[in-house]
Amino acid sequence: MSISGKADIAIAGGGLSGALIAYRLRLERPDVSVTLIEQGASLGGNHTWSFHGADVSAETYSWLSAFVVHRWTRQSVRFPDYARDLQTSYCSISSSRLHHVVAPLLGDGLVLNAQIESVEPDSVGLSNGDVIEAKAVIDARGAKDSKHLALGFQKFVGQEIEFDAPHGLDAPIIMDATVPQEDGYRFIYVLPFSDRTALVEDTRYADGEALDRDALRRGVSDYCAAQGWAISKIIREEEGVLPIALAGDIDGYLNEADSGVAQAGMRAALFHPLTGYSLPDAVALAELIAAQPDMSGPALARFSRDHAASLWKRRGFYRLLSRMLFTAAAPEQRYKVLQRFYRLPQPLIERFYAGATHIGDQARILAGKPPVPVGRALGCLSEDTYLKSAMTAQR
Ligand SMILES: Cc1cc2nc3c(=O)[nH]c(=O)nc-3n(C[C@H](O)[C@H](O)[C@H](O)COP(=O)(O)OP(=O)(O)OC[C@H]3O[C@@H](n4cnc5c(N)ncnc54)[C@H](O)[C@@H]3O)c2cc1C
């Protein structure tokens, strides 16, 4: 059964990227009708998405701030032999705020609790037999497996916790790697939401994607105990297994999708290769899509493909660093790579997270005595060679 009138644009998946695209279209292009389809009961699932202030321009922040639930003016990192405060702001967006800002703008154009079965250039098919027709379709259904990508993983469990007494933090700890190193590069991430509450995450940069939730929860409670923070209540929990891009054939990856369907977010491999974070890319894509002169399906599909391919190709340096991190260093020594990186100038670190590392930064990052023996990594310098051997190992 075909439902309602034909929308100009149907977006499959109301997560971060799909919801931001819908939001920008409603604000910037009220002439374009949008239908956003999501399997969950609300937009965005159960996430806290954070970004560094330097990841977005002031102009972008002026609209993105509608979603920001916390903003700190500085942040810190801690390693076994080094600690640093950075005067870089840090912001968090919650999935509930995303829902509450975007849902009212969409009205009838928001379809929740809808399981998508098929995504075609001119329609989205649902499991109940309904078909939503549209002149253009954007697939924003999140990350998918592909034989064209060789990945490591950043995996974590985070708990938003209420403590018996103030924890004493007034800025995020982006990485506290003074904890025992297990399952790859391990650190604790802490976002202090109020004087008695914080999101505390145990994170590991690991070769395998299996998530040992109990071990990670134990990591969180042990860390809190070591800080002297008595837990009174776990308010909520979130978890993630994010892809870290070691190598890939982006054309092969993008060819897996129907050529007439635009792709967005993680689905389009739009994430930082070394952090797995996708918010800055999702924000940039939402702005770009809303500014397209031609909103037809073929034009949007062509644009999104070119955008994803060109960003991927420009980010080879980050994938090289990912390969070096995952292959040069023995898992329990990986922290040394980050410890050294954080001694570099603050603007370079900000450009790194923003995906704006330039050639001078690259030279600076690679210069000097490596913190770990790089012999094992030399065989991984070529992305093509690495990809071929990873593909062979998978067979
Ligand atoms: C817990 C967590 C925390 C993260 N924190 C950060 C962070 O701090 N900063 C950052 O930059 N990145 C972060 N990331 C990484 C990345 O930004 C997120 O994964 C982000 O949500 C990806 O956006 P997306 O829109 O591509 O995919 P998603 O947000 O996963 O959205 C995909 C949507 O499609 C829906 N969907 C999928 N299949 C179907 C179907 N068949 N039918 C209907 N709907 C469907 C899903 O329900 C989902 O809502 C985090 C990831 C996780 C998991």
The ligand as a MOL file (V3000), in Angstrom:
LIG
                    3D

  0  0  0     0  0            999 V3000
M  V30 BEGIN CTAB
M  V30 COUNTS 53 58 0 0 0
M  V30 BEGIN ATOM
M  V30 1 C 26.7620 5.3190 22.1170 0
M  V30 2 C 27.4940 6.0740 21.0410 0
M  V30 3 C 28.0880 7.2800 21.3470 0
M  V30 4 C 28.7480 7.9900 20.3320 0
M  V30 5 N 29.3480 9.1600 20.6590 0
M  V30 6 C 29.8570 9.9200 19.6740 0
M  V30 7 C 30.3650 11.1970 19.9790 0
M  V30 8 O 30.4360 11.5830 21.1500 0
M  V30 9 N 30.7720 11.9900 18.9540 0
M  V30 10 C 30.7400 11.5690 17.6650 0
M  V30 11 O 31.0810 12.3370 16.7530 0
M  V30 12 N 30.3510 10.3130 17.3560 0
M  V30 13 C 29.9000 9.4920 18.3250 0
M  V30 14 N 29.4460 8.2480 18.0250 0
M  V30 15 C 29.6810 7.7260 16.6730 0
M  V30 16 C 28.6670 8.2040 15.6390 0
M  V30 17 O 28.6180 9.5940 15.5910 0
M  V30 18 C 27.2870 7.6910 15.9530 0
M  V30 19 O 27.3010 6.2960 15.7500 0
M  V30 20 C 26.1790 8.3320 15.1330 0
M  V30 21 O 24.9670 8.0460 15.7620 0
M  V30 22 C 26.1440 7.8790 13.6860 0
M  V30 23 O 25.1280 8.6020 13.0280 0
M  V30 24 P 24.2910 7.9750 11.8250 0
M  V30 25 O 23.1350 8.8710 11.6090 0
M  V30 26 O 25.1820 7.6610 10.6930 0
M  V30 27 O 23.7920 6.5840 12.3960 0
M  V30 28 P 22.7950 6.3300 13.5900 0
M  V30 29 O 22.7990 7.4580 14.5400 0
M  V30 30 O 23.1030 4.9670 14.0900 0
M  V30 31 O 21.3690 6.3510 12.8900 0
M  V30 32 C 20.8730 5.3180 12.1060 0
M  V30 33 C 19.3740 5.2680 12.3700 0
M  V30 34 O 18.7670 4.4210 11.4240 0
M  V30 35 C 17.8190 3.6410 12.0850 0
M  V30 36 N 17.6470 2.4070 11.3230 0
M  V30 37 C 18.5960 1.4980 10.9900 0
M  V30 38 N 18.0490 0.4840 10.2940 0
M  V30 39 C 16.7370 0.7520 10.1970 0
M  V30 40 C 15.6370 0.0760 9.6100 0
M  V30 41 N 15.7860 -1.1000 8.9580 0
M  V30 42 N 14.4080 0.6340 9.6960 0
M  V30 43 C 14.2270 1.8390 10.3190 0
M  V30 44 N 15.2400 2.5290 10.9000 0
M  V30 45 C 16.4710 1.9940 10.8350 0
M  V30 46 C 18.4080 3.3830 13.4680 0
M  V30 47 O 17.4110 3.0340 14.4090 0
M  V30 48 C 19.0690 4.7010 13.7570 0
M  V30 49 O 18.2530 5.5870 14.4690 0
M  V30 50 C 28.8120 7.4840 19.0080 0
M  V30 51 C 28.2330 6.2500 18.7320 0
M  V30 52 C 27.5860 5.5440 19.7350 0
M  V30 53 C 26.9890 4.2050 19.3980 0
M  V30 END ATOM
M  V30 BEGIN BOND
M  V30 1 1 1 2
M  V30 2 1 2 3
M  V30 3 2 2 52
M  V30 4 2 3 4
M  V30 5 1 4 5
M  V30 6 1 4 50
M  V30 7 2 5 6
M  V30 8 1 6 7
M  V30 9 1 6 13
M  V30 10 2 7 8
M  V30 11 1 7 9
M  V30 12 1 9 10
M  V30 13 2 10 11
M  V30 14 1 10 12
M  V30 15 2 12 13
M  V30 16 1 13 14
M  V30 17 1 14 15
M  V30 18 1 14 50
M  V30 19 1 15 16
M  V30 20 1 16 17
M  V30 21 1 16 18
M  V30 22 1 18 19
M  V30 23 1 18 20
M  V30 24 1 20 21
M  V30 25 1 20 22
M  V30 26 1 22 23
M  V30 27 1 23 24
M  V30 28 2 24 25
M  V30 29 1 24 26
M  V30 30 1 24 27
M  V30 31 1 27 28
M  V30 32 2 28 29
M  V30 33 1 28 30
M  V30 34 1 28 31
M  V30 35 1 31 32
M  V30 36 1 32 33
M  V30 37 1 33 34
M  V30 38 1 33 48
M  V30 39 1 34 35
M  V30 40 1 35 36
M  V30 41 1 35 46
M  V30 42 1 36 37
M  V30 43 1 36 45
M  V30 44 2 37 38
M  V30 45 1 38 39
M  V30 46 1 39 40
M  V30 47 2 39 45
M  V30 48 1 40 41
M  V30 49 2 40 42
M  V30 50 1 42 43
M  V30 51 2 43 44
M  V30 52 1 44 45
M  V30 53 1 46 47
M  V30 54 1 46 48
M  V30 55 1 48 49
M  V30 56 2 50 51
M  V30 57 1 51 52
M  V30 58 1 52 53
M  V30 END BOND
M  V30 END CTAB
M  END
